[in-house]
Amino acid sequence: MLLLALDTATPAVTVALHDGTGLLAESRQVDARRHGELLLPAVDRVLGEAGRKLDEVSEIVVGVGPGPYTGLRVGLVTAATFGAALDVPVHGLCTLDGLAHASGLTEPFVVATDARRKEVYWARYADARTRLTEPAVDRPADLADQVAGVPAVGAGALLYDTVFTGVRREGPEHQSAAALAALAAEKLAAGEELLPPRPLYLRRPDAQVPANYKVVTPK
């Protein structure tokens, strides 16, 4: 196996290469506005550091979110393009699951990322590998009774630490493709079925056609 993992659902543009037994190389740059510019150079950099070529990749895994529309689709489209060009399987994994796996926690906890609009994407976990709830998007204040004092990781928990009072500041803040790759390799080796590489948006995109849009082209 030579697994290429990538994720652009958080401000981190992250890529990793995994051979089924361990990490070969990883790149991560945090820049919420430059996913499209940074992703392909990151893939080249990771392949170069590992001394491998793109046509050696046998499987691809991509974070499917939840995440903001524009950033998330960069990773998904890139993964689909590589999969088609190389004729290899493309798998999806929940981005929150990658963060959970990176935490290494063995007790119940929550993962929360910044969903903008003063909201968070979040889910509950029994441990670093076992998600208990479906990903959701909510205002932090609406979660106070559910998450107060519960261990929490992720940028959303750090941003709203008056609500996520059990936040682990030493835990992962943004996604790591290394963790995503390790989790995917583990699941594939166990014969588990991964998600299809389709986006998990949870809400409508920020960019919308104005309600009173006026057509100015000739009929």
Buried (B, 14 or more C-beta within 10 A) or exposed (E): EBBBBBBBBBBBBBBBBBBBEEBBBBBBBBEBEBBBEBBBEBBEBBBEEBEBEEEEBEBBBBBBBBBBBBBBBBBBBBBBEBBEEBEBEBBBBBBBBBBBBBBEBEEEBBBBBBBEEEBBBBBBBBBBBEBEEEBBBBBBEEBBEEBEEBBBBBBBBBBBBEBBBBBBEEBBBBBBBBBBBBBBBBBBEEEEEBBEBEBBBBEEEEEEEEEEEEEEEEE
